[in-house]
Amino acid sequence: MSPKLRSIFAQVHRKSLSMGSRRGFSSSSSAVSSSEAKFAEWDKLYTFGGSFKLGLFASASFVVYKVYNNYYPKLLIRKEEHKRLLQRHSELRAQVGLDLDI
């Protein structure tokens, strides 16, 4: 085999090795930039909206928590007062009913 032919085979072999190491990835740089552009577009579309919704939900939850903590004890007191009022009312009706029977 001539030295010239041997050098050509060596170059082809080196090229095939370097090409083989890149086979798992995209073959063109435009495909990579296209996928990056798609991700950037997706990132712009969905992350702001998602974080906005999460913030809105968190703030609404906080407001509901504050309202619950502030008004629930008052509600329990009102329920207890209402129960006592109904009991007093039924006692008065019973008394009046007894008085009418006499």
KEMI-382866 format. One line per field, with one value per atom (N, C-alpha, C, O, CB): residue number from 1; atom name; x negated, y, z negated. Coordinates in steps of 0.001 Angstrom, whole numbers, padded with zeros to 6 digits. Atoms other than C-alpha are relative to their C-alpha. Glycine has a CB too. Example, Ala and Ser with C-alpha at 12.3 -4.5 7.8 and 13.67 -1.06 7.14 Angstrom:
residues 2
k = [1  1  1  1  1  2  2  2  2  2] $
a = [N  CA  C  O  CB  N  CA  C  O  CB] $
x = [-000890  -012300  -000900  -001936  000992  000820  -013670  000770  000261  -000414] $
y = [-001190  -004500  001200  001181  000027  -001190  -001060  001090  002198  000462] $
z = [000000  -007800  000000  -000665  -001246  000060  -007140  -000730  -000899  001415] $
end
This chain:
residues 102
k = [1  1  1  1  1  2  2  2  2  2  3  3  3  3  3  4  4  4  4  4  5  5  5  5  5  6  6  6  6  6  7  7  7  7  7  8  8  8  8  8  9  9  9  9  9  10  10  10  10  10  11  11  11  11  11  12  12  12  12  12  13  13  13  13  13  14  14  14  14  14  15  15  15  15  15  16  16  16  16  16  17  17  17  17  17  18  18  18  18  18  19  19  19  19  19  20  20  20  20  20  21  21  21  21  21  22  22  22  22  22  23  23  23  23  23  24  24  24  24  24  25  25  25  25  25  26  26  26  26  26  27  27  27  27  27  28  28  28  28  28  29  29  29  29  29  30  30  30  30  30  31  31  31  31  31  32  32  32  32  32  33  33  33  33  33  34  34  34  34  34  35  35  35  35  35  36  36  36  36  36  37  37  37  37  37  38  38  38  38  38  39  39  39  39  39  40  40  40  40  40  41  41  41  41  41  42  42  42  42  42  43  43  43  43  43  44  44  44  44  44  45  45  45  45  45  46  46  46  46  46  47  47  47  47  47  48  48  48  48  48  49  49  49  49  49  50  50  50  50  50  51  51  51  51  51  52  52  52  52  52  53  53  53  53  53  54  54  54  54  54  55  55  55  55  55  56  56  56  56  56  57  57  57  57  57  58  58  58  58  58  59  59  59  59  59  60  60  60  60  60  61  61  61  61  61  62  62  62  62  62  63  63  63  63  63  64  64  64  64  64  65  65  65  65  65  66  66  66  66  66  67  67  67  67  67  68  68  68  68  68  69  69  69  69  69  70  70  70  70  70  71  71  71  71  71  72  72  72  72  72  73  73  73  73  73  74  74  74  74  74  75  75  75  75  75  76  76  76  76  76  77  77  77  77  77  78  78  78  78  78  79  79  79  79  79  80  80  80  80  80  81  81  81  81  81  82  82  82  82  82  83  83  83  83  83  84  84  84  84  84  85  85  85  85  85  86  86  86  86  86  87  87  87  87  87  88  88  88  88  88  89  89  89  89  89  90  90  90  90  90  91  91  91  91  91  92  92  92  92  92  93  93  93  93  93  94  94  94  94  94  95  95  95  95  95  96  96  96  96  96  97  97  97  97  97  98  98  98  98  98  99  99  99  99  99  100  100  100  100  100  101  101  101  101  101  102  102  102  102  102] $
a = [N  CA  C  O  CB  N  CA  C  O  CB  N  CA  C  O  CB  N  CA  C  O  CB  N  CA  C  O  CB  N  CA  C  O  CB  N  CA  C  O  CB  N  CA  C  O  CB  N  CA  C  O  CB  N  CA  C  O  CB  N  CA  C  O  CB  N  CA  C  O  CB  N  CA  C  O  CB  N  CA  C  O  CB  N  CA  C  O  CB  N  CA  C  O  CB  N  CA  C  O  CB  N  CA  C  O  CB  N  CA  C  O  CB  N  CA  C  O  CB  N  CA  C  O  CB  N  CA  C  O  CB  N  CA  C  O  CB  N  CA  C  O  CB  N  CA  C  O  CB  N  CA  C  O  CB  N  CA  C  O  CB  N  CA  C  O  CB  N  CA  C  O  CB  N  CA  C  O  CB  N  CA  C  O  CB  N  CA  C  O  CB  N  CA  C  O  CB  N  CA  C  O  CB  N  CA  C  O  CB  N  CA  C  O  CB  N  CA  C  O  CB  N  CA  C  O  CB  N  CA  C  O  CB  N  CA  C  O  CB  N  CA  C  O  CB  N  CA  C  O  CB  N  CA  C  O  CB  N  CA  C  O  CB  N  CA  C  O  CB  N  CA  C  O  CB  N  CA  C  O  CB  N  CA  C  O  CB  N  CA  C  O  CB  N  CA  C  O  CB  N  CA  C  O  CB  N  CA  C  O  CB  N  CA  C  O  CB  N  CA  C  O  CB  N  CA  C  O  CB  N  CA  C  O  CB  N  CA  C  O  CB  N  CA  C  O  CB  N  CA  C  O  CB  N  CA  C  O  CB  N  CA  C  O  CB  N  CA  C  O  CB  N  CA  C  O  CB  N  CA  C  O  CB  N  CA  C  O  CB  N  CA  C  O  CB  N  CA  C  O  CB  N  CA  C  O  CB  N  CA  C  O  CB  N  CA  C  O  CB  N  CA  C  O  CB  N  CA  C  O  CB  N  CA  C  O  CB  N  CA  C  O  CB  N  CA  C  O  CB  N  CA  C  O  CB  N  CA  C  O  CB  N  CA  C  O  CB  N  CA  C  O  CB  N  CA  C  O  CB  N  CA  C  O  CB  N  CA  C  O  CB  N  CA  C  O  CB  N  CA  C  O  CB  N  CA  C  O  CB  N  CA  C  O  CB  N  CA  C  O  CB  N  CA  C  O  CB  N  CA  C  O  CB  N  CA  C  O  CB  N  CA  C  O  CB  N  CA  C  O  CB  N  CA  C  O  CB  N  CA  C  O  CB  N  CA  C  O  CB  N  CA  C  O  CB  N  CA  C  O  CB  N  CA  C  O  CB  N  CA  C  O  CB  N  CA  C  O  CB  N  CA  C  O  CB  N  CA  C  O  CB] $
x = [-000845  000000  -000903  -001868  000968  000849  -001440  000241  001327  000270  -000151  -002044  001121  001796  -001300  -001055  000321  001380  002242  -000096  -001264  003153  000232  001354  000025  -000090  002386  000432  001242  -001354  -000366  002669  001462  002138  -000913  -001411  006036  000896  001896  000280  -000788  007371  -000010  001006  -000535  000102  006117  000903  001568  -001460  -000862  007900  001480  002271  -000283  -001390  011131  000376  001473  000215  -000263  010842  000205  001118  -001161  -000141  010322  001328  001988  -001169  -001268  013302  001179  002111  000155  -001115  015544  000080  001174  -000142  -000023  014498  000599  001411  -001414  -000529  015221  001485  002235  -000785  -001426  018560  000787  001916  000217  -000679  019438  000239  001230  -000797  -000193  018991  001145  001685  -001280  -001079  021596  001331  002299  -000367  -001221  024227  001195  002337  -000234  -001114  026302  000675  001778  -000472  -000542  026895  000508  000314  -001051  -000530  028581  -001149  -002228  000911  001081  026595  -000230  -001315  000281  000197  027151  000169  000894  000983  -000101  026748  001329  001765  -001155  -001284  030016  001078  001986  000429  -000978  031979  -000142  000855  -000166  000225  030382  000550  001226  -001504  -000496  031148  001525  002176  -000637  -001455  034689  000627  001630  000406  -000561  035281  -000177  000692  -000662  000191  033794  001020  001535  -001426  -000992  036092  001380  002145  000029  -001298  039093  000115  001163  000210  -000027  038136  000142  000881  -001269  -000099  037666  001420  001943  -001006  -001379  041079  000941  001829  000428  -000821  042651  -000210  000734  -000339  000333  040849  000722  001244  -001514  -000686  042280  001504  002157  -000306  -001449  045774  000517  001528  000407  -000600  046223  -000550  000181  -000170  000494  043956  000599  000878  -001501  -000595  045358  001440  001857  -000058  -001394  048945  000118  000965  000701  -000038  048253  -000377  000266  -000919  000405  046423  001038  001251  -001377  -001055  049157  001175  001712  000472  -001110  051839  -000358  000473  000374  000434  049813  000020  000471  -001404  -000019  049368  001408  001692  -000735  -001399  053054  000656  001379  000779  -000554  054013  -000544  000199  -000311  000605  051559  000575  000877  -001528  -000534  052819  001468  001890  -000147  -001403  056467  000092  000954  000744  000009  055671  -000337  000244  -001003  000382  054012  001167  001400  -001216  -001155  057057  001070  001639  000582  -001001  059405  -000439  000383  000227  000529  057152  000190  000612  -001493  -000156  057184  001470  001793  -000580  -001430  060961  000487  001238  000817  -000401  061432  -000475  000294  -000561  000532  059162  000671  000828  -001499  -000588  060814  001471  001920  -000153  -001450  064482  000544  001683  000640  -000523  064791  000297  001353  -000982  -000366  064570  001251  002075  -001161  -001204  067160  001236  002304  -000130  -001119  069364  000414  001606  -000370  -000326  069132  000734  001681  -001273  -000666  070090  001438  002354  -000774  -001349  073075  000894  002073  -000061  -000797  074208  000427  001564  -000796  -000311  074032  001070  001995  -001282  -001014  075978  001360  002388  -000429  -001251  078594  000648  001868  -000253  -000527  078942  000644  001720  -001128  -000565  079480  001283  002219  -001018  -001195  082005  001171  002287  -000271  -001065  084001  000475  001666  -000482  -000362  083891  000849  001852  -001274  -000764  085110  001391  002383  -000758  -001275  087833  000933  002118  -000222  -000846  089063  000443  001562  -000755  -000387  089035  001127  002070  -001218  -001045  091099  001317  002380  -000428  -001226  093577  000632  001853  -000298  -000531  093884  000646  001688  -001122  -000555  094462  001330  002294  -000995  -001236  097065  001074  002237  -000232  -000956  098723  000527  001710  -000635  -000436  098845  000911  001903  -001212  -000822  100210  001376  002370  -000694  -001281  102940  000882  002108  -000216  -000777  103955  000649  001654  -000888  -000513  104582  001249  001815  -000985] $
y = [-001161  000000  001241  001316  -000011  -001186  003350  000939  000937  000733  -000921  006006  001008  001426  000730  -000955  008351  -000609  000033  000447  000691  005807  -000256  -000155  -001323  000232  004986  001283  001228  -000503  -001271  008651  000344  000898  001125  -000240  008916  -000858  -000372  -000286  000884  005889  000479  000406  -001433  -000492  007347  001212  001338  000360  -001181  010624  -000391  000147  000967  000460  008831  -000662  -000455  -000980  000670  006690  001025  000892  -000955  -001042  009783  000744  001043  000989  -000684  011505  -000847  -000337  000333  000860  008499  -000125  -000217  -001387  000050  008321  001274  001225  -000216  -001249  011982  000153  000715  001193  -000040  011686  -000971  -000681  -000333  000990  008591  000499  000124  -001273  -000510  010432  001000  001247  000645  -000981  012995  -000581  000165  001129  000562  010584  000081  000109  -001433  -000046  010748  001356  001465  -000378  -001347  014481  000442  -000245  000978  -000480  016550  000334  000739  001236  -000159  016871  001450  001792  -000805  -001389  020566  000925  000620  000385  -000955  023565  000743  001261  000995  -000698  025069  -000745  -000123  000166  000772  022227  000288  000363  -001506  -000300  022975  001382  001559  -000082  -001343  026658  000052  000825  001017  000055  025836  -000548  -000021  -000867  000560  023665  000971  001072  -001349  -000996  026342  001122  001626  000571  -001056  028903  -000468  000308  000419  000525  026647  -000005  000328  -001417  000012  026244  001416  001645  -000661  -001383  029999  000520  001248  000902  -000412  030553  -000628  000046  -000388  000693  027953  000629  000812  -001511  -000592  029500  001331  001620  000195  -001285  032920  -000180  000561  000840  000181  031584  -000537  -000053  -000926  000743  029324  000331  000177  -001435  -000206  030299  001234  001209  000111  -001187  033795  -000276  000079  001197  000297  032591  -000946  -000759  -000591  000954  029676  000641  000401  -001161  -000650  031790  001035  001241  000664  -000958  034431  -000708  -000233  000749  000764  031817  -000502  -000476  -001184  000479  030381  001129  000935  -000609  -001151  033833  000424  000763  001162  -000364  034601  -000989  -000589  000051  001023  031304  000150  000019  -001399  -000142  031871  001210  001129  000128  -001187  035381  -000195  000245  001233  000267  034264  -000945  -000776  -000601  000922  031412  000736  000464  -001138  -000771  033849  000857  000968  000882  -000823  036129  -000857  -000458  000715  000897  033210  -000437  -000518  -001237  000394  032098  001123  000881  -000371  -001132  035580  000217  000459  001277  -000174  035886  -001090  -000813  -000020  001125  032444  000217  000040  -001325  -000212  033257  001171  001161  000232  -001183  036613  -000198  000238  001180  000051  035718  -001309  -001336  000261  001266  032072  000053  -000425  -001116  -000099  032782  000846  000532  000593  -000828  035531  -000783  -000640  001279  000824  033102  -000995  -001215  -000743  000934  030575  000707  000166  -000667  -000764  033248  000316  000188  001305  -000311  034286  -001232  -001142  000582  001232  030665  -000335  -000741  -001175  000277  030228  000972  000573  000101  -000981  033454  -000334  -000218  001420  000350  032362  -001221  -001281  -000273  001189  028988  000392  -000099  -001042  -000456  030731  000796  000691  000845  -000772  033091  -000923  -000688  000943  000953  030171  -000743  -001003  -001002  000691  028403  000921  000488  -000466  -000967  031532  000209  000318  001354  -000175  031971  -001180  -000997  000165  001176  028407  -000032  -000454  -001301  -000064  028878  001018  000768  000366  -001024  032056  -000490  -000249  001298  000546  030331  -001034  -001105  -000631  001000  027499  000683  000245  -000958  -000731  029977  000654  000596  001067  -000646  031889  -001052  -000833  000813  001085  028629  -000519  -000845  -001130  000432  027592  001055  000739  -000273  -001070  030988  000024  000309  001353  -000010  030731  -001162  -001055  -000050  001156  027302  000235  -000401  -001240  -000216  028621  000759  001028  000700] $
z = [000000  000000  000000  -000761  -001221  -000124  000946  -001180  -001759  001340  001120  -001712  000227  -000714  -000247  -000308  000075  -000287  -000886  001473  000227  -000003  -001492  -001987  000772  001437  -003635  -000720  -001644  -000554  000620  -004574  000276  -000591  000509  -000319  -002791  -000876  -001405  001485  000865  -004692  -001450  -002143  000077  001374  -007965  -000203  -001232  -000340  000103  -007284  -000007  -000783  001161  -000046  -006372  -001318  -001837  001174  001273  -009508  -001125  -001940  -000352  001018  -011681  000147  -000849  000089  -000239  -010070  -000474  -001095  001490  000402  -010648  -001515  -002072  000631  001463  -014298  -000580  -001504  -000552  000540  -014871  000323  -000475  000552  -000332  -013064  -000878  -001271  001487  000832  -015075  -001406  -002033  -000048  001355  -018342  -000062  -001141  -000508  -000025  -017243  000441  000584  000902  -000573  -016016  -000943  -000484  000387  000936  -019172  -000062  -000598  -001361  000082  -018786  001355  002359  -000521  -001278  -016129  000935  000501  -000204  -000956  -012979  000382  000851  001229  -000405  -012377  -001193  -002141  001119  001100  -014607  000029  -001000  000055  -000081  -013331  -000780  -001332  001463  000765  -014925  -001489  -002208  000271  001410  -018286  -000327  -001341  -000347  000280  -018059  000111  -000591  000959  -000128  -016941  -001279  -001760  001209  001234  -020005  -001161  -002027  -000332  001054  -022240  000131  -000867  000047  -000222  -020653  -000441  -001013  001483  000416  -021249  -001520  -002074  000555  001459  -024904  -000545  -001503  -000557  000467  -025306  000192  -000652  000746  -000253  -023752  -001025  -001548  001429  000993  -026055  -001371  -002139  -000038  001287  -029005  -000186  -001263  -000124  000080  -028213  -000146  -000882  001232  000009  -027673  -001322  -001831  001110  001109  -030664  -001373  -002352  000235  001357  -033527  -000651  -001850  000009  000614  -034050  -000410  -001513  000964  000323  -033898  -001176  -002049  001201  001108  -036204  -001314  -002336  000276  001245  -038741  -000433  -001628  000165  000335  -038544  -000663  -001663  001261  000584  -039224  -001393  -002302  000904  001309  -042090  -001023  -002152  000091  000902  -043630  -000356  -001505  000620  000239  -043242  -000958  -001870  001328  000881  -044874  -001416  -002389  000541  001325  -047729  -000733  -001924  000117  000670  -048431  -000385  -001454  000903  000335  -048288  -001196  -002059  001215  001139  -050675  -001288  -002339  000234  001175  -053053  -000490  -001693  000311  000371  -052984  -000666  -001682  001239  000588  -053677  -001394  -002306  000905  001307  -056545  -001020  -002151  000112  000917  -058071  -000368  -001531  000628  000271  -057727  -000940  -001876  001313  000848  -059278  -001430  -002375  000551  001349  -062220  -000698  -001919  000058  000605  -062759  -000344  -001404  000924  000165  -062396  -000558  -001026  001298  000508  -063432  -001498  -001913  000287  001429  -067187  -000225  -001084  -000798  000125  -066759  000419  -000176  000848  -000453  -064868  -001080  -001297  001292  001080  -067702  -001136  -001706  -000533  001058  -070215  000405  -000407  -000302  -000482  -068081  -000013  -000357  001411  000024  -067743  -001425  -001666  000605  001408  -071500  -000512  -001219  -000871  000406  -072054  000609  -000058  000416  -000672  -069530  -000659  -000813  001497  000677  -071250  -001333  -001675  -000231  001266  -074607  000214  -000578  -000756  -000321  -073011  000321  -000143  001179  -000322  -071583  -001245  -001413  001053  001235  -074926  -000884  -001450  -000760  000799  -076724  000607  -000114  -000091  -000684  -074105  -000270  -000550  001507  000267  -074555  -001462  -001755  000350  001411  -078344  -000206  -000956  -000877  000126  -078011  000580  000006  000700  -000596  -075699  -000924  -001060  001375  000931  -078184  -001207  -001695  -000465  001145  -081004  000363  -000401  -000491  -000444  -079040  000214  -000127  001299  -000203  -078069  -001314  -001414  000780  001319  -081710  -000621  -001278  -000911  000554  -082658  000656  -000012  000176  -000693  -080022  -000439  -000461  001503  000429  -081240  -001367  -001683  -000047  001355  -084747  000008  -001051  -000844] $
end
